[in-house]
Amino acid sequence: MANVEPVQPQEATVHRRRTDARTVAATAVFTAFVAAATSVFSVYIPATTGYFNVGEIMVYVSALLMGPYVGAFAGGVGSMISDLSLGYPYYAPGTLVIKGLEGFIVGYLGTRSFPMLTRRGWRIVTVGFGLAFSVALALVGWTFLSGGFAITLGGAWNIPAWTLELYVPPLFWPAAAALVFVVISYVGLRVEMKSGQSIMSVLAGGAEMVAGYYLYESAVLTLIAPAAVVASLAPAAEVPFNVAQALIGLLVSVPLTRSIRSVMGRRMGGIESGPKE
C-alpha cells in the first residue's frame, strides 16, 4: 500500500486563513462596486418614489464570480448604502433583504452543477432563455423605456450631478432584442454551452427582486414611510422599471462575467467560479 502523506494541520490553517482573507477583501471590493454602480448612474422615475439604476449589473457579477454568500452581502449591503446616500432611507431595510436574497439566488444557482442536463440540454436551455429574455426586453423597452429620459450621473458622495437628456426611439428595442437573441444563441451553441445556467440564475434572482420590491412598497412602506411618500407610492408603476433593471443587468453581467473569467483564468484561484464544461 502506498504511503499517503497527511496534510499538515499548520499548512491547512495557513491556506484557510489566506482564502478567508481573499474572500473578505473581495467582499469589500464588490460591495463598493455595487454601491457605486447603483448611486452614480440613476434615472429618477416620474410619479413614483423610486429610481432606475444599473446596480443590478454589479450584483449579478459579484454573485456569478464569487458565489452566493459574497453575492448576498455585496448585493444587500452595497445597495442599501446607495439608498442611504441618495436620500431613500425608508427603502434601506427592504433593499438589504431583497437585494441580499437576489445576490444569494444568483450566486447559488449560477455556481452549482446540474449533472442531469447534457450538453444538448444546456444548448436548449440557453436558446430558450435567450428567446424569453429577448421578447421581454422588446416588450418592456417598447412600452416603458422609449421616448425622452433625463439620466443623472453623480449626485452622491459629493460627486457633482450631471443630467443628460436622452431620446430612445421605440424601434431601438426590437432591434436590440433581435441582436441579443442572436448573440446569446451563438454563445450557447458555439462557445459556452452552459451559459444558459448564468441566464437562468439571473432571471430567477431578478424575479425575486421585482416581486420583493412590489410587496415591500405595498405592505411595508405604507407603515414606515413619511406620509408624503406613502401618498405618492405606485408599486405597480415601478414594476416595469424593476424588470428593465433586471434585464439590463442580465444583458451586461453575463458576458462581462464570462470575459472576466477568461482574462483572469488560473489567477482567480480561491474564487468560486461558475460552471465548467
C-alpha positions as CSV (number, residue, x, y, z in Angstrom):
1,M,0.0,0.0,0.0
2,A,1.4,3.4,-1.0
3,N,2.1,5.8,1.8
4,V,0.0,8.9,1.8
5,E,1.4,11.9,3.5
6,P,-1.1,13.6,5.7
7,V,-1.8,17.3,5.3
8,Q,-0.1,19.2,7.9
9,P,-2.6,21.0,10.2
10,Q,-0.4,24.1,10.2
11,E,-0.4,24.3,6.4
12,A,-4.1,23.7,6.2
13,T,-4.7,26.5,8.7
14,V,-2.5,28.9,6.7
15,H,-4.3,28.1,3.5
16,R,-7.7,28.6,5.1
17,R,-6.6,31.9,6.5
18,R,-5.4,33.1,3.1
19,T,-8.6,32.0,1.5
20,D,-10.7,33.8,4.2
21,A,-8.6,36.9,3.7
22,R,-9.1,36.9,0.0
23,T,-12.8,36.4,0.4
24,V,-13.1,39.3,2.9
25,A,-11.2,41.6,0.6
26,A,-13.2,40.6,-2.4
27,T,-16.5,41.1,-0.5
28,A,-15.4,44.6,0.4
29,V,-14.4,45.4,-3.1
30,F,-17.6,44.1,-4.7
31,T,-19.8,45.8,-2.0
32,A,-18.1,49.1,-3.0
33,F,-18.7,48.3,-6.7
34,V,-22.4,47.6,-6.1
35,A,-22.8,50.9,-4.1
36,A,-21.0,52.9,-6.8
37,A,-22.9,51.4,-9.7
38,T,-26.2,52.0,-8.0
39,S,-25.5,55.5,-6.8
40,V,-23.6,57.1,-9.6
41,F,-25.9,56.2,-12.5
42,S,-29.6,56.8,-11.8
43,V,-32.7,57.7,-13.6
44,Y,-35.5,59.1,-11.4
45,I,-38.9,57.7,-12.2
46,P,-41.7,60.3,-12.5
47,A,-44.7,60.0,-10.3
48,T,-43.1,57.3,-8.1
49,T,-40.9,57.1,-5.1
50,G,-38.1,55.1,-6.7
51,Y,-35.3,55.5,-9.2
52,F,-33.9,53.4,-12.0
53,N,-30.3,52.3,-11.7
54,V,-27.7,49.9,-13.1
55,G,-26.7,48.4,-9.8
56,E,-28.1,45.0,-10.8
57,I,-25.1,44.6,-13.1
58,M,-22.6,44.5,-10.2
59,V,-25.0,42.5,-8.0
60,Y,-25.1,39.8,-10.7
61,V,-21.3,40.0,-11.5
62,S,-20.5,39.7,-7.8
63,A,-22.8,36.7,-7.3
64,L,-21.7,34.8,-10.5
65,L,-18.0,35.3,-9.8
66,M,-17.9,34.9,-6.0
67,G,-20.9,32.7,-5.2
68,P,-24.0,33.1,-3.0
69,Y,-22.6,34.4,0.2
70,V,-20.4,37.2,-1.2
71,G,-23.2,38.0,-3.7
72,A,-25.7,38.3,-0.9
73,F,-23.5,40.6,1.2
74,A,-22.4,42.8,-1.7
75,G,-25.9,43.0,-3.2
76,G,-27.7,43.7,0.1
77,V,-25.2,46.0,1.9
78,G,-23.9,47.8,-1.3
79,S,-27.4,48.6,-2.5
80,M,-28.5,49.7,1.0
81,I,-25.6,52.1,1.2
82,S,-26.8,53.6,-2.1
83,D,-30.4,54.1,-0.8
84,L,-29.0,55.9,2.2
85,S,-26.6,58.1,0.2
86,L,-29.3,59.1,-2.3
87,G,-31.8,60.0,0.3
88,Y,-34.1,57.0,0.4
89,P,-33.7,55.7,4.0
90,Y,-37.1,54.2,4.0
91,Y,-36.1,51.8,1.2
92,A,-32.9,50.7,3.0
93,P,-34.3,47.9,5.2
94,G,-36.2,46.3,2.3
95,T,-33.2,46.8,-0.1
96,L,-30.9,45.0,2.4
97,V,-33.1,41.9,2.4
98,I,-34.4,42.0,-1.2
99,K,-31.0,42.6,-2.9
100,G,-29.2,40.3,-0.5
101,L,-31.6,37.5,-1.3
102,E,-31.3,38.3,-5.0
103,G,-27.5,38.0,-4.8
104,F,-27.7,34.7,-3.0
105,I,-30.1,33.2,-5.5
106,V,-28.0,34.2,-8.5
107,G,-24.8,33.1,-6.8
108,Y,-26.3,29.7,-5.7
109,L,-27.9,28.8,-9.0
110,G,-25.0,30.2,-11.0
111,T,-22.2,28.3,-9.3
112,R,-23.8,24.9,-8.8
113,S,-23.6,22.0,-11.1
114,F,-26.7,20.4,-12.7
115,P,-25.5,16.9,-13.8
116,M,-28.9,15.9,-15.1
117,L,-28.5,18.3,-18.1
118,T,-26.4,17.1,-21.0
119,R,-24.6,19.4,-23.5
120,R,-27.7,19.3,-25.7
121,G,-29.9,20.1,-22.8
122,W,-27.8,23.2,-21.9
123,R,-28.0,24.3,-25.5
124,I,-31.8,24.1,-25.4
125,V,-31.9,25.9,-22.1
126,T,-29.6,28.7,-23.4
127,V,-31.7,29.3,-26.6
128,G,-35.0,29.1,-24.7
129,F,-33.9,31.6,-22.1
130,G,-32.4,33.8,-24.8
131,L,-35.7,33.8,-26.6
132,A,-37.7,34.6,-23.5
133,F,-35.2,37.3,-22.5
134,S,-35.3,39.0,-25.9
135,V,-39.1,39.0,-26.1
136,A,-39.3,40.6,-22.6
137,L,-36.6,43.1,-23.5
138,A,-38.5,44.2,-26.6
139,L,-41.9,44.5,-24.9
140,V,-40.6,46.3,-21.8
141,G,-38.4,48.6,-23.8
142,W,-41.0,49.4,-26.4
143,T,-43.7,50.1,-23.8
144,F,-41.9,51.8,-20.9
145,L,-38.4,52.8,-21.9
146,S,-39.0,54.6,-25.2
147,G,-39.1,58.4,-25.5
148,G,-37.3,61.1,-23.6
149,F,-35.4,60.5,-20.4
150,A,-33.3,62.6,-18.0
151,I,-30.3,60.5,-16.9
152,T,-28.4,61.7,-13.8
153,L,-24.8,60.9,-13.4
154,G,-23.3,61.6,-9.9
155,G,-25.1,63.4,-7.2
156,A,-24.0,61.0,-4.4
157,W,-20.9,61.2,-2.1
158,N,-20.3,64.9,-3.0
159,I,-19.9,64.0,-6.7
160,P,-21.3,66.8,-8.9
161,A,-24.5,65.8,-10.6
162,W,-24.7,65.9,-14.4
163,T,-28.0,65.4,-16.2
164,L,-28.2,64.1,-19.7
165,E,-31.3,64.4,-21.9
166,L,-31.7,61.2,-23.9
167,Y,-34.3,60.1,-26.5
168,V,-34.8,56.4,-27.3
169,P,-36.9,55.6,-30.4
170,P,-39.3,52.6,-29.9
171,L,-37.8,50.6,-32.7
172,F,-34.5,50.5,-30.9
173,W,-35.7,47.9,-28.5
174,P,-36.9,45.2,-31.0
175,A,-33.7,45.7,-32.9
176,A,-31.6,45.3,-29.7
177,A,-33.7,42.3,-28.7
178,A,-33.1,40.5,-32.0
179,L,-29.3,41.2,-31.7
180,V,-29.3,39.9,-28.1
181,F,-31.0,36.7,-29.1
182,V,-28.5,36.1,-31.9
183,V,-25.6,36.7,-29.5
184,I,-27.0,34.5,-26.7
185,S,-27.8,31.7,-29.1
186,Y,-24.3,31.8,-30.7
187,V,-22.6,31.8,-27.3
188,G,-24.8,28.9,-26.1
189,L,-24.4,26.8,-29.2
190,R,-20.8,27.5,-30.3
191,V,-18.8,29.0,-27.4
192,E,-20.1,28.2,-23.9
193,M,-22.7,25.5,-23.7
194,K,-23.7,26.2,-20.1
195,S,-24.3,30.0,-20.5
196,G,-27.9,29.1,-20.0
197,Q,-27.1,28.5,-16.3
198,S,-26.0,32.1,-15.8
199,I,-29.1,33.4,-17.7
200,M,-31.4,31.1,-15.6
201,S,-29.8,32.2,-12.3
202,V,-30.0,35.9,-13.2
203,L,-33.6,35.7,-14.3
204,A,-34.5,33.8,-11.1
205,G,-32.8,36.5,-8.9
206,G,-34.3,39.3,-11.0
207,A,-37.8,37.8,-10.5
208,E,-37.3,37.8,-6.7
209,M,-36.2,41.4,-6.8
210,V,-39.2,42.6,-8.8
211,A,-41.6,40.7,-6.6
212,G,-39.8,41.7,-3.4
213,Y,-40.0,45.5,-4.1
214,Y,-43.6,45.3,-5.1
215,L,-44.5,43.5,-1.8
216,Y,-42.3,45.9,0.2
217,E,-43.8,49.0,-1.3
218,S,-47.3,47.6,-1.0
219,A,-47.2,46.3,2.6
220,V,-44.2,47.8,4.5
221,L,-43.6,51.3,3.2
222,T,-47.2,52.2,4.0
223,L,-46.3,51.6,7.6
224,I,-42.8,53.1,8.0
225,A,-42.5,55.8,5.3
226,P,-43.4,59.5,5.7
227,A,-47.0,60.5,4.8
228,A,-45.8,62.4,1.7
229,V,-44.0,59.3,0.5
230,V,-47.0,57.0,1.2
231,A,-49.3,59.3,-0.8
232,S,-47.1,59.0,-3.9
233,L,-46.5,55.3,-3.7
234,A,-47.1,53.5,-7.0
235,P,-45.8,49.9,-6.6
236,A,-47.4,48.7,-9.9
237,A,-45.9,51.6,-11.8
238,E,-42.4,50.7,-10.7
239,V,-42.6,47.0,-11.7
240,P,-41.7,47.6,-15.4
241,F,-38.7,49.6,-14.4
242,N,-37.5,47.0,-12.0
243,V,-38.0,44.4,-14.7
244,A,-35.9,46.6,-17.0
245,Q,-33.2,46.8,-14.3
246,A,-33.0,43.0,-14.2
247,L,-33.0,42.6,-18.0
248,I,-30.2,45.2,-18.5
249,G,-28.3,43.6,-15.6
250,L,-28.6,40.3,-17.4
251,L,-27.6,41.8,-20.7
252,V,-24.3,43.2,-19.3
253,S,-23.4,40.9,-16.4
254,V,-23.4,37.5,-18.2
255,P,-20.9,38.5,-21.0
256,L,-18.9,40.7,-18.6
257,T,-18.6,37.8,-16.1
258,R,-17.5,35.4,-18.9
259,S,-14.9,37.9,-20.0
260,I,-13.5,38.4,-16.5
261,R,-13.2,34.6,-16.1
262,S,-11.5,34.3,-19.4
263,V,-9.0,37.1,-18.7
264,M,-8.2,36.1,-15.1
265,G,-8.0,32.3,-15.7
266,R,-6.0,30.5,-13.2
267,R,-5.1,33.7,-11.3
268,M,-8.6,33.6,-9.8
269,G,-7.6,30.7,-7.6
270,G,-9.7,30.7,-4.4
271,I,-12.7,32.4,-6.0
272,E,-15.7,30.3,-6.5
273,S,-16.2,30.2,-10.3
274,G,-19.2,29.3,-12.3
275,P,-20.0,26.1,-14.2
276,K,-17.2,24.4,-16.1
277,E,-17.6,22.3,-19.2
